[in-house]
């Protein structure tokens, strides 16, 4: 059985007080419930604050980004060891905003994935095509290229060691969601590629999340698709009502 995961990517939002209050409310709401697994991805200065609030619950902590080295002169960056020491169990890698705004390329993302799978955190690798690529019929080509490059020489022992998030760039923060059929088609293709890269068993055990304007109004239909194992939620993870609405759509 694959794990169903609802992850909230807070991006660069919330102050310490707001983060503490939201994290506490979510922790109280989720409590010891483990299905779906709820993960919060606050900005790095707020990781410890959120970690403290969720410590007694089954909510897990994720970073939004990680560096590919362990320590050293990398101003502004954090390593997996460091993130683990403040309570993280997961980290996003290769979010489209990191790729587009901060020029992260597949080679750098591959280095991060290789390091993280060998350490204490589990990576949530984000991939997805742009609007231009979709309109040119190049969605599958782009997905294949990203998965092959980002997972090159990545060794895992089970499908639970890695999570994939499919986030079509054109659906992020735009209010445009892929239709459940469009999303399912890409998720099924991703699973087929994962089978080629790893093994059938590994691919079948790996959770593939959908992200891009997920909200309570569209979550039920999206999450009902056979190859969609959860959601990576941006804007709608910032308020209690909308985030719990999505958790309850599983
Ligand atoms: P939105 O839900 O705001 O579209 O963001 C999706 C996302 O990028 C999550 O990582």
Boltz pocket constraint, residues with backbone or C-beta under 6 A from the ligand:
constraints:
  - pocket:
      binder: B
      contacts: [[A, 9], [A, 95], [A, 167], [A, 171], [A, 172], [A, 173], [A, 174], [A, 175], [A, 211], [A, 212], [A, 213], [A, 214], [A, 232], [A, 233], [A, 234], [A, 235], [A, 236]]
      max_distance: 6.0
